[in-house]
Amino acid sequence: MLISVVVCTRNRARQIGEFLESAAALTPPSGAAWELVLIDNGSTDGTAEAAGRFADRLPLRLFREERAGLSNARNAGVAQARGDYICWTDDDVLLDPQWLAEYAKAFVAQPDVALFGGPVRPRLIGDTPEWFHEGRPLLGGLLAERPDRPDGPIDLDHLERLPFGANFAVRSDAQRLETYDRELGVSPDFRRLGEETKVMIALLRRGYTAGWAPGAVVNHLIPEGRQTLAYVAQYFQSAAATSAFLTARGEADFINAGPAGRLSKRRFVRHAILYRAWRLLGRSRRWLYHFIELNRLKGFRDAMSGA
């Protein structure tokens, strides 16, 4: 068995070294070979040079995809991957040393499963604001947190249990049936989400089953710059803009990120007032909820109006 680990990166020269150090420390999977396919999505900061320093320590294959956008990079990764399985992760994680070995075990133990996920554990870097700590239950998508084990089956009736893009794997024959939508995924031209979720749902609709590799852990690095209100606003506006885009395209909102209920000026005003009131009272969990809802409304409204 050959396993392809595919990672897409863009302008992460300072960060890519940390990720590759963790990859170099992986325990080799028993009974399997592996390759690391790194897709440089048009970097201009020396990312490729930084990655190339690991060529003697990793089974590294480096490719460049000039068409900007995460989905373009993912599709390039699928085209270059030679493995029987593709393990997807991100350039802002640290891999647990047993990550790949645990996926290999899951592939052998569950040969009929085509889609796998694993735990994602956020690791907060630097001085974390108290409101961020207290509000973590509201920030699940932003943190990309996934449990050690889902609390039930992963199927079309329980899409909230799907893996996140930072840690999932797909059997290659199934993966090649579904490309990543170029109008989704982060891009210099737009900040939409959900390209991997759309592929996972399409595979479930084809009748493929999903499983879990509880020992295949990644640690998602959350730097100080992502622990700010500005970043929270950007994330939830992007998620809502994705909902608006899917709505306009006549597709179901599979990431459930749009505002619940219809848009109205009254709802904007209500959330704005409650956000300010609860913040003055120091109730961070409450004011953060209204801040998030306010930005969901804004992101959805702006996207629907073409702003």
Order of alpha helices (4+ residues) and beta strands (2+ residues): beta-alpha-beta-alpha-beta-alpha-beta-beta-alpha-beta-beta-alpha-alpha-beta-alpha-alpha-beta-beta-alpha-alpha-alpha
